[in-house]
Amino acid sequence: MKLAVIKTGGKQYIVKEGDRLKVEKIDAKEGDNFDFDKVLLAADKEVNIGMPFVEGAKVSAKVLKQGRTRKIVVFHYHSKTRYKKKAGHRQHFTEVEILKIK
């Protein structure tokens, strides 16, 4: 089983071939192929650990969907001072399917 740890959008993900995951927004159109270059760990029969990245390792993925998550409500309130503030946020994401770990 091939396994890799990739870094994208300030986060790290453990992936294997065939996985589907939502990552921070990537500038690519739906249906395009995308390569993750920042591979921190690649494992097949032997484990290669990068310092910080594994030389020559790539993870190929296909962009399935661009979207936004559900709305998160941020509410600030101070008692006894008539202070309240409400804001909302919807984070952009890209759903990808891992095709191959090289």
MOGI-V228284 format. One record per pair of residues at least 6 apart in sequence whose ideal C-beta (glycine too) atoms are under 8 Angstrom apart, sorted by the first residue. I is the first residue (numbers start at 1). J is the second residue. D is the distance in whole Angstrom. If there is no record, write none. Layout:
I & J & D
I & J & D
//
This chain:
1 & 16 & 6
1 & 44 & 8
2 & 16 & 6
2 & 17 & 6
2 & 42 & 8
2 & 43 & 7
2 & 44 & 5
2 & 101 & 4
3 & 14 & 7
3 & 15 & 8
3 & 16 & 5
3 & 41 & 8
3 & 42 & 8
3 & 43 & 4
3 & 44 & 8
3 & 101 & 8
4 & 14 & 8
4 & 15 & 6
4 & 16 & 7
4 & 39 & 6
4 & 41 & 6
4 & 42 & 5
4 & 43 & 7
4 & 57 & 7
4 & 59 & 5
4 & 101 & 5
5 & 12 & 6
5 & 13 & 7
5 & 14 & 5
5 & 15 & 8
5 & 39 & 7
5 & 40 & 4
5 & 41 & 4
6 & 12 & 7
6 & 13 & 5
6 & 15 & 6
6 & 36 & 5
6 & 38 & 6
6 & 39 & 6
6 & 40 & 7
6 & 59 & 5
7 & 13 & 8
7 & 38 & 4
7 & 39 & 8
7 & 40 & 6
8 & 23 & 5
8 & 24 & 6
8 & 26 & 7
8 & 36 & 6
8 & 38 & 7
9 & 23 & 6
9 & 24 & 3
9 & 25 & 8
10 & 24 & 7
11 & 23 & 7
11 & 24 & 7
12 & 40 & 7
13 & 21 & 6
13 & 23 & 7
15 & 21 & 7
15 & 59 & 6
15 & 98 & 5
15 & 101 & 8
16 & 98 & 7
16 & 101 & 7
17 & 98 & 6
17 & 99 & 7
17 & 100 & 6
17 & 101 & 6
18 & 97 & 7
18 & 98 & 7
19 & 97 & 7
19 & 98 & 5
20 & 64 & 7
20 & 95 & 7
20 & 96 & 7
20 & 97 & 5
20 & 98 & 8
21 & 95 & 7
21 & 96 & 6
21 & 98 & 8
22 & 93 & 5
22 & 94 & 7
22 & 95 & 5
22 & 96 & 8
23 & 93 & 7
23 & 94 & 6
23 & 96 & 6
24 & 92 & 8
24 & 93 & 7
24 & 94 & 7
25 & 66 & 7
25 & 92 & 4
25 & 93 & 6
25 & 94 & 5
26 & 34 & 6
26 & 63 & 7
26 & 94 & 4
26 & 96 & 8
28 & 34 & 5
28 & 63 & 5
28 & 94 & 7
29 & 63 & 7
29 & 66 & 8
30 & 63 & 6
30 & 64 & 7
30 & 65 & 6
30 & 66 & 6
31 & 62 & 7
31 & 63 & 7
32 & 62 & 7
32 & 63 & 5
33 & 60 & 6
33 & 61 & 7
33 & 62 & 6
33 & 63 & 8
33 & 99 & 7
34 & 60 & 8
34 & 61 & 5
34 & 62 & 7
34 & 63 & 6
34 & 96 & 7
35 & 58 & 5
35 & 59 & 7
35 & 60 & 6
35 & 61 & 8
36 & 58 & 7
36 & 59 & 4
36 & 61 & 7
37 & 53 & 8
37 & 58 & 6
38 & 53 & 6
39 & 50 & 7
39 & 53 & 6
39 & 54 & 5
39 & 57 & 4
39 & 58 & 7
39 & 59 & 6
40 & 49 & 8
40 & 50 & 5
40 & 52 & 7
40 & 53 & 6
40 & 54 & 7
41 & 47 & 7
41 & 48 & 7
41 & 49 & 5
41 & 50 & 7
41 & 54 & 7
42 & 48 & 5
42 & 50 & 8
42 & 54 & 5
42 & 57 & 5
42 & 101 & 7
44 & 101 & 8
48 & 54 & 5
48 & 57 & 7
50 & 57 & 7
57 & 101 & 8
57 & 102 & 7
58 & 101 & 8
58 & 102 & 5
59 & 98 & 6
59 & 100 & 8
59 & 101 & 5
59 & 102 & 7
60 & 98 & 8
60 & 99 & 5
60 & 100 & 5
60 & 101 & 8
60 & 102 & 7
61 & 96 & 4
61 & 97 & 6
61 & 98 & 5
61 & 99 & 6
62 & 96 & 7
62 & 97 & 5
62 & 99 & 6
63 & 94 & 6
63 & 95 & 8
63 & 96 & 6
64 & 95 & 5
64 & 96 & 6
64 & 97 & 6
65 & 94 & 7
65 & 95 & 4
66 & 92 & 7
66 & 93 & 8
66 & 94 & 6
66 & 95 & 8
67 & 92 & 7
67 & 93 & 6
67 & 94 & 8
67 & 95 & 7
68 & 90 & 4
68 & 91 & 7
68 & 92 & 6
68 & 93 & 7
69 & 90 & 6
69 & 91 & 5
69 & 93 & 6
70 & 90 & 7
71 & 88 & 5
71 & 89 & 7
71 & 90 & 5
72 & 88 & 7
72 & 89 & 5
72 & 90 & 7
72 & 91 & 8
73 & 86 & 7
73 & 87 & 8
73 & 88 & 5
74 & 86 & 7
74 & 87 & 5
74 & 88 & 7
74 & 89 & 6
75 & 84 & 7
75 & 85 & 7
75 & 86 & 5
75 & 87 & 8
76 & 83 & 7
76 & 84 & 7
76 & 85 & 4
76 & 86 & 8
77 & 83 & 7
77 & 84 & 5
77 & 85 & 8
78 & 84 & 8
//
